[in-house]
Amino acid sequence: MSLHGNSYEVDPMLSGMRVELVFDPFDLAEIEVRASGKMTGKAVPHRVGGTRARRRARRPRRSRRRRPGSTT
């Protein structure tokens, strides 16, 4: 599941179910998962790759060689 741009693992048995998440918005390290009003476990932070944006591709460098007959 995803919450505020972070990924978490939950019990696979909850797949497709509507659940309630109980958490402190200032500390997303601990999230309680409830289904039908009963606690079913905790969401575990899951990190794949990282949170940094991908680097943009660099533009190819232009040749700085002077052309024959150029005065500069």
N, C-alpha and C positions, 0 to 999 in steps of 0.2 A: 504494500500500500504506500501511498505517497501523501505527505502532509507538509505544507509550507516548503516545498522543494527538496525535502529529505525523503529517503526511502526507508521503509521498515519492513521487517518480516513478521508475519502473524501466523497463527495456526492454519495450516492448509484446509482444515475442516470449515473455516469461516469463509472460504471462497464463494462468492456470489451472494453472501448474506449481508444484510444491512446491520451495521454495528455502530456502537457509540464509542467515541474516544474521549477519555478523560485525561487532561494534561495541563501542565503549567505552561502558558505561552512563552515564558521567559526561560524555560528549561525543557527542551524537547528530547532530552536524553531518556526520560521515563514516561511512557504512555500506557495507560491502562485501557484494555479493550473489553467492552461489555456487549453481550448479545442477549436480547430479550430481558434486559435489566439485570442480568447476572454477569459477574466478572468471569471472563473466559481466558484471561492471561494478560501478558504484557507484549507490546510491540517492541521488537528488538531492532535497534538502529542497524541498517544494512548499507554498506558503501560499495559501490561498483565503480571503479575508475577514479573518481574524485569529483570535486565540485568546481574545479577551475574550468573556465571557458577554454575552448580549443584555440590554439594560436592561428592567426590568419596566415594565409599563404603569402610568402614574400614575392614582391615583384622582381622579375629578372633584371639584373643590372645592365645598364646601357654601356656599350663600349665607349671608352674615353679616348680612343685613338683618334688622332687628327686625320682628316681626309686629305689626300694629296691635292695641293693647290689651295688649301685653306690658309688664310692669313692669321687665324687665331690660334 
